[in-house]
Amino acid sequence: MDGNVKKLLNNMLRSVEYEREEERTRHFQEMKYLSGEEREKKGRAIINLIKRKGGRTLSGEHLYIFRKNERIETEISVGDQVIISQENPLDLQNPSGIVYEIDYKSITIAFTKQLRFTNSKGMRIDLSVNDTTYKRMEEALMTVKSPQYSKLHKIFGGHYHVSTHLSELGKYELNDKQKESVSQAFNNNGYYSIQGPPGTGKTYTAAHLIKNIVTHGKKVLITADSNAAVDNLIRHCVSLGLDPLRVGNPIRVNHDLKPYTLDYRVYQHILYGEVETLQDDMENVRAMQGEMDKPKMKDMRGFSYTELIELIENNQTSRGLSKQSLKDMKPYLKLQKKLDTMYAKIQKLRDQIQSDLLYSHPIIASTNATSGCTLLEDMQFDWVIIDEAAQASIPSSLIPIIKGNRFVLIGDHFQLPPVVINQEAKALGLDQSLMDYLADLYPFFLSRLSVQYRMHQDINDLVSTMFYNDELIPDKSVAQRRVLEGNIIDVIPVVGQEKMQKDSKSYYNDIEIEVVQRQIEKLLKQNIEKDQIAVISPYKAQAKKLQMLFDDIEIDTVDAFQGREKDVVILSFVRSNNHQTLGFLKDFRRLNVSISRAKSKLILVGNIGLLRTNDMYDFLFQYIHEQKIK
């Protein structure tokens, strides 16, 4: 193994541990030192909840609905792991569950066991650390060190000759660059990347690549770092007549895609009738057993049910166990043995059904982390396709990649990188995606989509000039789209004063909030609908304060809005100080995402004088000024 590759893998192992400890420490410290109210304000807890049962999931988890008497404002989202408590949130006995659904005043959570809490005291939900993902990243890093992955070692070391050639595709509804990208990716012998700038249809292109792979009789694993991105990719595949099988907890899957989950397909399988018959028989046996006296622990003398059954069948006894005691227990234990046998048959049938489904489906879909689950442990694929690859860390991407002969990364490394909270982990490179890493090593094994279907010509040209070497062009269907007369891009200078929110260390700017409020009111008077408007800001504190003013307008951080779009986007920069500090506004990827969300109208609000002390922003505002005076 190349020394640089060895160093890379070792650095990734250390960085994963740093990140895990950082996340764990943050949650622990908050739960230890902050009140429930304080943690709720941060969005990482919900307090004063009353529960009621909410039925079962397809895979049998118990659903509980937790209600609050006021609107729930939280960062906790569907699929997150949470802890439930009534007294001490740090009590190790507290049950944990997975968020199933969030509504205006309620949150539904799935548990493997029934809850024992009563409603005598309000309950609390805390966001927790899901350690499984970190373990799977570590396992993937350790696995890839093996000599059997020498091909990957060469690719990561920059020594692999990635050969590609063009070939004719079927009649796909793709533009020329999309067709070329699919052909190049399909004909690689190891690795390829497709870069999709904003609005260029990268996931649509990915779905056509997947269709081409399946048409050629190959098996493919399709993944992304988030459940939302996997769901989006599945929808595109379904629209092309493909039938992906979604592996993972169905709780984390959008409701419209439940029919594509493994759990749902298990229920539809021809053998599942036998499972249902056995389950009915088990209920009858349990009912019979329920009418008998259950053996008392003191009479069992420390023996398990299995050991007692073995003694009875062999006509044996043991010290402290009289023959009469065993005789009294025999009817109950015989039924228990019957239940154990039936349960084993059910498990065998379910395993057989799952195996049949997994091996018969040509497309298996999951998140990067879930691809490392036990169900897929022994499966190998001809292809691995990772969508939104630029948002996944190297360890995350490795989890699925080690399962395939060839892999393709689809995303845009000029947009936001993986989210990393630990500074040591960042220093070791955990915030660099594999797509970004390999783009530097193999610039000629990456194709960039060039036609975008989102932005008006003026917004397109700004984004294209700043970030894509003037290669991005608008499709004629969107080039002149507009919702208002006048300028497509407006700049509103504001000299406010930034303030730090103490509990989150995020910034907000009251003057900019007032200006944004007036801009929204102006847009509404011009007959722009509320669902056509989005307000985005790099800072969470600013977004939260704006959300309090407008319930029915989409307002979020830049990071949360990646992949989204609106007719009109108002961008509030927030930073305004006397020491020329811009913080993470200086990241070109964040600016790229910020200004490429708008379809027809972009409004920039901020301290332009401060921003222009940075070369990137100076170019931005100079370009906009020059375009207006042409």
C-alpha positions in Angstrom: 0.0 0.0 0.0 1.2 3.5 -0.9 2.5 5.4 2.1 0.2 8.4 1.3 -2.8 6.0 1.1 -1.9 4.5 4.4 -1.6 7.9 6.0 -5.0 8.9 4.5 -6.8 5.9 6.0 -5.1 6.4 9.4 -6.0 10.1 9.4 -9.6 9.2 8.6 -9.7 6.7 11.5 -8.5 9.3 13.9 -10.8 11.9 12.6 -13.9 9.7 12.9 -13.0 9.1 16.6 -12.5 12.8 17.2 -15.9 13.6 15.6 -17.7 10.9 17.5 -16.3 12.1 20.8 -17.1 15.7 20.0 -20.7 14.9 19.2 -21.1 12.7 22.3 -19.5 15.3 24.5 -21.7 18.1 23.2 -24.9 16.1 23.9 -23.7 14.9 27.3 -22.5 18.4 28.4 -25.8 20.0 27.3 -28.0 17.4 29.0 -25.8 17.7 32.2 -25.6 21.4 32.5 -28.5 22.9 30.6 -32.1 22.8 31.7 -34.7 21.2 29.5 -35.9 24.6 28.6 -32.4 25.8 27.6 -31.8 22.7 25.5 -35.2 23.0 23.9 -34.3 26.6 22.8 -31.2 25.1 21.0 -33.6 22.8 19.2 -32.1 19.6 20.6 -34.8 18.7 23.1 -38.6 18.9 23.4 -40.1 19.1 26.9 -43.5 18.9 28.6 -44.9 16.1 26.4 -47.8 13.8 26.9 -47.8 10.4 25.2 -50.3 8.0 23.7 -50.0 4.8 21.7 -50.0 5.2 17.9 -50.1 1.6 16.6 -47.2 -0.3 15.0 -44.9 0.2 12.0 -44.7 -2.3 9.1 -41.7 -3.9 10.7 -43.4 -4.2 14.1 -42.0 -1.3 16.1 -44.3 0.4 18.7 -45.3 3.9 17.8 -46.0 6.5 20.4 -47.3 10.0 19.7 -45.9 12.7 22.0 -48.0 15.9 22.1 -47.2 19.4 23.3 -49.6 22.3 24.0 -47.7 24.7 21.7 -45.9 24.6 18.4 -42.8 22.4 18.3 -39.7 24.3 17.2 -36.8 21.8 16.9 -33.8 20.6 15.0 -34.8 17.1 15.6 -36.0 15.5 12.4 -37.5 12.3 11.0 -35.0 9.4 11.3 -33.0 10.9 14.2 -32.3 8.8 17.3 -33.7 10.2 20.5 -33.8 9.5 24.2 -37.0 9.6 26.3 -36.9 10.6 30.0 -39.0 11.8 32.8 -36.4 12.5 35.5 -32.7 12.4 34.6 -32.0 12.5 30.8 -28.6 10.9 31.4 -30.0 7.8 33.1 -28.7 4.8 31.1 -32.0 3.0 31.6 -33.9 5.6 29.5 -35.3 4.1 26.3 -34.2 5.4 22.9 -36.3 5.4 19.7 -36.3 6.7 16.1 -38.4 9.7 15.1 -41.1 8.6 12.8 -43.1 11.8 12.1 -43.2 15.4 13.2 -46.3 17.5 13.1 -47.3 21.0 14.3 -47.7 20.0 17.9 -46.7 16.4 18.0 -43.8 14.0 17.4 -44.2 10.3 16.7 -41.4 8.0 17.8 -40.9 4.2 17.1 -39.5 1.9 19.8 -38.6 -1.8 19.7 -40.3 -2.3 23.1 -43.4 -0.8 24.7 -42.8 2.2 27.0 -43.4 1.9 30.7 -43.7 5.6 31.4 -47.0 7.0 32.6 -48.5 10.4 31.9 -48.3 11.4 35.6 -45.3 13.7 34.7 -44.4 15.4 31.5 -41.9 13.6 29.3 -38.8 14.9 27.6 -37.2 14.0 24.3 -33.4 14.6 23.7 -31.5 14.2 20.4 -29.0 11.4 20.8 -25.8 10.2 19.1 -26.3 7.3 16.6 -23.0 5.4 17.2 -23.8 2.8 14.5 -22.7 5.1 11.7 -19.3 5.8 13.3 -18.7 2.1 13.9 -19.5 1.3 10.2 -17.2 4.1 9.0 -14.4 2.6 11.2 -15.1 -0.9 10.0 -15.0 0.3 6.3 -11.6 2.0 6.9 -10.1 -1.0 8.5 -11.5 -3.3 5.8 -10.1 -1.3 2.9 -6.6 -1.6 4.4 -6.7 -5.3 3.4 -4.5 -6.3 0.4 -7.6 -7.5 -1.5 -8.5 -3.8 -2.0 -5.2 -3.1 -3.9 -7.3 -1.6 -6.8 -8.8 1.0 -4.4 -5.3 1.6 -3.0 -4.1 2.5 -6.5 -7.1 4.7 -7.2 -6.6 6.6 -3.9 -2.9 6.9 -4.5 -3.4 8.5 -7.9 -1.6 5.5 -9.6 -4.6 3.8 -11.2 -5.1 4.0 -15.0 -8.8 4.7 -15.2 -9.8 4.0 -18.7 -13.0 5.1 -20.3 -14.4 5.3 -23.8 -17.7 6.5 -25.3 -20.4 4.1 -26.4 -23.8 4.5 -27.8 -26.6 4.7 -25.3 -30.3 3.8 -25.7 -32.8 6.4 -26.5 -32.6 8.4 -23.3 -34.2 11.8 -22.8 -30.9 13.5 -22.0 -29.0 16.5 -23.3 -25.7 15.9 -25.0 -23.6 16.5 -22.0 -25.7 14.3 -19.8 -25.5 11.5 -22.5 -21.7 11.9 -22.7 -21.4 11.8 -18.8 -23.5 8.6 -18.6 -21.5 6.9 -21.3 -18.1 7.9 -19.8 -19.3 6.8 -16.3 -20.6 3.5 -17.6 -17.5 2.6 -19.5 -15.0 3.3 -16.8 -13.0 0.4 -15.4 -12.8 1.5 -11.8 -14.0 5.0 -10.9 -15.7 8.1 -12.5 -17.3 11.3 -11.3 -20.2 13.4 -12.7 -20.3 17.0 -11.4 -23.7 18.5 -11.4 -23.8 22.3 -10.9 -27.0 23.8 -9.6 -30.1 22.9 -11.6 -28.3 20.7 -14.1 -30.3 17.5 -13.3 -27.5 15.4 -11.8 -29.9 13.0 -10.0 -31.9 12.7 -13.2 -28.7 11.8 -15.0 -27.8 9.4 -12.2 -31.1 7.5 -12.7 -30.4 7.1 -16.4 -26.9 5.7 -15.6 -28.6 3.2 -13.2 -31.1 2.3 -15.9 -28.2 1.7 -18.4 -26.4 -0.6 -15.8 -29.5 -2.6 -15.2 -30.3 -2.9 -18.9 -26.9 -4.6 -19.3 -27.8 -7.2 -16.7 -25.6 -5.8 -13.9 -26.4 -5.4 -10.2 -26.1 -2.0 -8.6 -26.0 -0.5 -5.1 -27.3 3.1 -5.1 -26.6 5.3 -2.0 -26.4 8.8 -0.6 -25.4 10.2 2.7 -28.9 11.2 3.8 -32.2 9.5 3.6 -33.8 12.5 1.8 -31.2 12.2 -1.0 -31.7 8.4 -1.3 -35.5 8.9 -1.5 -35.0 11.6 -4.2 -32.8 9.2 -6.3 -35.4 6.4 -5.9 -38.1 8.7 -7.2 -36.1 9.4 -10.3 -35.5 5.7 -10.8 -39.2 4.9 -10.4 -40.0 7.6 -13.0 -37.9 5.6 -15.5 -39.8 2.4 -14.8 -37.1 0.9 -12.5 -37.8 -1.0 -9.3 -35.3 -0.2 -6.6 -35.4 -2.1 -3.3 -34.9 0.2 -0.3 -33.0 -1.3 2.6 -33.0 0.3 6.0 -35.4 1.3 8.7 -38.7 2.1 6.9 -39.3 4.8 9.6 -36.6 6.8 7.8 -38.3 6.5 4.4 -40.8 9.0 3.1 -44.4 7.6 3.1 -44.8 7.7 -0.7 -41.8 5.3 -1.0 -42.9 2.7 1.6 -43.9 0.2 -1.2 -40.3 0.1 -2.3 -38.9 -0.9 1.2 -37.7 -4.3 2.0 -40.1 -4.6 4.9 -43.1 -3.9 2.7 -41.9 -6.4 0.0 -41.5 -9.0 2.7 -45.2 -8.7 3.5 -46.1 -9.0 -0.2 -43.9 -12.2 -0.7 -45.6 -15.4 -1.6 -44.0 -17.2 1.4 -45.3 -14.6 3.9 -48.6 -16.4 4.2 -46.7 -19.2 6.0 -45.3 -16.6 8.4 -48.8 -15.3 9.1 -50.1 -18.8 9.8 -47.3 -19.4 12.2 -47.9 -16.1 13.9 -51.6 -16.9 14.4 -50.7 -20.3 15.8 -48.2 -18.6 18.2 -51.0 -16.4 19.5 -53.2 -19.4 20.2 -50.3 -21.1 22.1 -49.6 -18.0 24.0 -53.3 -17.8 25.0 -53.1 -21.4 26.3 -49.9 -20.7 28.1 -51.5 -17.6 29.7 -54.1 -19.7 31.5 -51.3 -21.7 33.2 -49.2 -20.8 36.2 -45.9 -19.4 35.1 -42.9 -21.1 36.8 -41.6 -18.9 39.6 -38.0 -17.8 39.6 -37.2 -19.4 43.0 -38.5 -22.7 41.7 -36.4 -22.6 38.6 -33.2 -22.4 40.7 -31.3 -20.3 38.1 -32.1 -22.6 35.2 -33.3 -21.2 31.9 -36.4 -22.5 30.2 -34.3 -24.3 27.6 -32.2 -26.1 30.3 -35.4 -27.1 32.2 -36.9 -28.5 29.0 -33.7 -30.5 28.4 -33.9 -32.0 31.9 -37.5 -33.0 31.4 -36.9 -34.6 28.0 -33.9 -36.6 29.3 -35.9 -37.6 32.4 -33.3 -36.0 34.6 -33.3 -33.8 37.7 -30.7 -31.6 39.4 -29.8 -30.5 42.9 -32.5 -28.3 44.3 -35.0 -29.3 41.7 -37.5 -32.0 42.7 -39.2 -34.3 40.2 -42.5 -32.9 41.3 -41.4 -29.3 40.6 -40.3 -30.3 37.1 -43.6 -32.2 36.6 -45.6 -29.1 37.6 -43.6 -27.0 35.2 -43.8 -29.5 32.3 -47.1 -28.3 30.6 -45.9 -24.6 30.6 -42.5 -25.5 29.4 -43.8 -27.8 26.6 -45.8 -24.9 25.3 -42.7 -22.7 25.6 -40.7 -25.1 23.5 -43.4 -25.1 20.9 -43.3 -21.3 20.8 -39.5 -21.3 20.5 -39.7 -23.8 17.6 -42.4 -21.7 15.8 -40.4 -18.5 16.4 -37.3 -20.1 14.9 -39.4 -21.2 11.8 -40.7 -17.6 11.4 -37.1 -16.2 11.6 -35.9 -18.8 9.0 -38.8 -17.9 6.7 -38.2 -14.2 7.0 -34.5 -14.7 6.4 -35.3 -16.8 3.3 -37.7 -14.1 2.0 -35.3 -11.3 2.6 -32.5 -13.2 0.9 -34.7 -14.0 -2.0 -35.7 -10.3 -2.4 -32.1 -8.9 -2.0 -30.6 -11.3 -4.5 -33.4 -11.1 -7.1 -33.5 -7.2 -7.2 -31.0 -5.6 -9.6 -31.1 -2.3 -7.7 -30.5 -2.1 -4.0 -30.9 1.4 -2.4 -29.7 2.6 1.0 -27.9 5.3 2.8 -24.1 5.1 2.9 -24.2 4.0 6.5 -27.0 1.4 6.1 -25.1 -0.3 3.3 -22.8 -1.6 6.0 -25.7 -3.4 7.8 -25.8 -7.1 8.5 -28.4 -7.7 5.8 -25.9 -6.6 3.1 -22.8 -8.0 4.8 -22.0 -10.7 2.2 -23.4 -9.0 -0.9 -21.2 -7.7 -3.7 -22.3 -5.5 -6.6 -21.1 -4.8 -10.1 -21.6 -1.1 -9.5 -21.9 1.4 -6.6 -23.5 4.8 -7.4 -23.3 7.5 -4.8 -25.5 10.5 -5.3 -24.8 13.8 -3.4 -21.3 12.4 -3.1 -19.8 15.9 -2.4 -21.7 16.0 0.9 -20.3 12.6 2.2 -17.0 12.3 4.0 -14.4 9.8 2.7 -15.2 7.2 5.5 -18.9 7.5 4.8 -18.4 6.9 1.0 -16.1 3.9 1.7 -18.9 1.9 3.4 -20.7 1.3 0.1 -17.7 1.4 -2.2 -16.0 -1.7 -0.7 -19.0 -3.6 -1.8 -18.6 -2.9 -5.6 -16.3 -3.6 -8.5 -16.7 -0.1 -9.9 -18.0 3.1 -8.4 -19.4 6.4 -9.7 -19.6 9.6 -7.6 -22.3 12.1 -8.5 -22.5 15.5 -6.9 -20.9 18.9 -6.9 -17.7 19.5 -4.9 -18.1 23.3 -5.6 -21.1 23.2 -3.3 -21.2 22.5 0.5 -18.9 19.9 1.9 -19.5 17.3 4.6 -20.6 18.7 7.9 -17.9 18.3 10.6 -18.0 19.8 14.0 -14.6 18.8 15.5 -11.6 21.0 14.6 -9.1 18.2 14.9 -11.2 16.1 12.6 -11.3 19.0 10.1 -7.6 19.4 10.2 -7.2 15.7 9.3 -9.5 16.1 6.3 -12.8 14.7 7.4 -14.6 17.6 5.9 -13.3 16.7 2.4 -15.4 14.5 0.3 -14.0 11.5 -1.7 -15.4 13.3 -4.8 -13.3 16.4 -4.1 -10.2 14.3 -3.2 -10.4 12.2 -6.4 -11.2 15.2 -8.6 -7.7 16.6 -7.7 -6.0 13.3 -8.6 -8.0 12.5 -11.8 -9.3 15.8 -13.3 -9.9 14.1 -16.7 -12.1 11.4 -15.2 -14.8 13.9 -14.2 -17.4 15.3 -16.5 -19.4 18.5 -15.6 -23.0 18.9 -16.7 -23.4 22.2 -18.4 -27.1 22.9 -19.1 -29.2 24.1 -16.1 -33.0 24.1 -15.9 -33.5 26.4 -12.9 -32.1 29.9 -13.2 -32.8 33.0 -15.3 -30.0 33.9 -17.6 -28.7 36.8 -15.4 -28.5 34.5 -12.3 -27.0 31.7 -14.4 -24.3 34.0 -15.8 -23.3 35.2 -12.3 -23.0 31.7 -11.0 -21.3 30.4 -14.1 -18.7 33.2 -14.2 -17.9 33.0 -10.5 -17.7 29.2 -10.1 -17.9 27.2 -13.4 -15.5 28.9 -15.9 -18.5 30.3 -17.9 -19.4 26.8 -18.9 -22.9 26.8 -17.3 -25.7 27.8 -19.7 -29.5 28.0 -19.1 -31.9 25.9 -21.1 -34.1 28.1 -23.3 -37.1 27.0 -21.2 -35.8 29.0 -18.2 -33.4 31.6 -19.7 -36.0 34.4 -19.6 -38.2 33.2 -16.7 -39.4 36.0 -14.5 -42.0 36.7 -11.9 -41.5 40.5 -11.6 -40.5 43.4 -13.9 -37.2 45.1 -13.3 -33.8 43.7 -12.2 -33.4 40.0 -11.8 -30.7 40.6 -9.1 -31.1 43.4 -6.5 -28.5 44.4 -4.0 -29.8 46.2 -0.8 -26.9 47.7 1.2 -27.5 47.6 5.0 -25.1 48.8 7.7 -26.5 47.0 10.7 -24.8 45.5 13.7 -24.2 41.8 14.0 -24.9 40.2 17.4 -23.9 36.8 18.7 -26.6 34.7 20.3 -25.0 33.4 23.4 -26.5 30.0 23.7 -25.7 29.0 20.1 -22.7 31.3 19.2 -24.5 32.0 16.0 -25.0 35.6 14.6 -28.1 37.7 13.9 -28.6 41.2 12.7 -31.8 43.1 13.7 -31.5 45.8 11.0 -31.2 43.2 8.3 -34.2 41.4 9.7 -36.2 44.6 9.4 -35.1 45.1 5.8 -35.9 41.5 4.9 -39.4 41.9 6.5 -40.0 45.0 4.3 -38.8 43.2 1.2 -41.3 40.3 1.9 -44.1 42.8 2.4 -43.2 44.5 -0.9 -43.2 41.2 -2.7 -46.6 40.2 -1.4 -48.0 43.5 -2.5 -46.7 42.7 -6.0 -48.8 39.6 -6.0 -46.0 37.2 -5.4 -47.4 34.1 -3.5 -45.9 33.1 -0.1 -44.9 29.7 -1.4 -42.8 31.4 -4.2 -40.5 33.1 -1.6 -37.6 31.7 0.4 -35.4 33.6 2.8 -32.0 32.0 3.5 -29.1 33.1 5.7 -25.7 31.5 6.5 -26.5 31.9 10.2 -29.0 29.8 12.1 -29.8 32.5 14.7 -30.9 34.9 11.9 -33.0 32.2 10.2 -34.7 31.4 13.6 -35.6 35.0 14.3 -37.0 35.4 10.8 -39.0 32.2 11.2 -40.7 33.8 14.2 -42.0 36.6 12.0 -43.2 34.5 9.1 -44.9 31.1 9.8 -45.9 30.5 6.2 -42.8 31.5 4.3 -39.9 29.1 3.9 -36.9 30.4 5.9 -33.8 28.4 6.6 -30.0 28.3 6.6 -28.0 28.1 3.4 -26.8 24.6 4.4 -30.3 23.3 4.9 -31.5 24.8 1.6 -28.9 23.1 -0.6 -30.6 21.2 -3.4 -33.7 23.4 -3.1 -35.1 26.3 -5.2 -37.7 29.1 -5.1 -38.9 31.7 -7.6 -37.7 34.5 -5.3 -34.8 34.1 -2.9 -33.8 36.8 -0.3 -30.3 36.2 1.1 -29.3 37.9 4.4 -25.6 37.9 4.9 -25.8 39.1 8.6 -22.1 39.9 9.3 -21.5 43.6 10.0 -18.5 44.6 12.2 -15.6 47.0 12.4 -12.8 44.4 12.2 -13.5 43.1 8.7 -14.4 39.6 10.0 -16.6 37.4 7.7 -16.2 34.0 9.3 -17.4 31.1 7.1 -18.9 33.5 4.6 -15.5 33.4 2.9 -16.1 29.8 1.8 -16.8 30.0 -2.0 -19.0 26.8 -1.8 -21.4 28.5 0.7 -21.7 31.5 -1.6 -22.2 29.3 -4.6 -25.2 27.6 -2.9 -26.5 30.9 -1.6 -26.8 32.6 -5.0 -27.9 29.6 -7.0 -31.2 28.8 -5.2 -33.3 31.5 -7.0 -35.1 30.8 -10.2 -36.3 34.2 -11.2 -35.3 36.9 -8.6 -32.4 37.2 -6.3 -32.2 39.8 -3.5 -29.0 40.3 -1.6 -29.1 42.0 1.8 -26.0 42.9 3.7 -23.2 45.2 4.7 -21.7 45.5 1.2 -18.7 47.6 2.3 -17.6 44.9 4.7 -18.3 42.1 2.2 -16.2 43.8 -0.5 -13.1 43.7 1.7 -13.0 40.1 0.5 -11.9 39.6 -3.1 -14.6 37.0 -3.9 -17.4 39.4 -2.7 -15.7 42.3 -4.4 -15.9 40.5 -7.7 -19.5 39.5 -7.0 -20.8 43.0 -6.5 -18.6 44.5 -9.2 -20.0 42.0 -11.6 -23.6 42.8 -10.7 -22.9 46.5 -10.9 -21.4 46.2 -14.4 -24.3 44.0 -15.7 -26.8 46.7 -14.6 -25.1 49.6 -16.3 -24.6 47.8 -19.6 
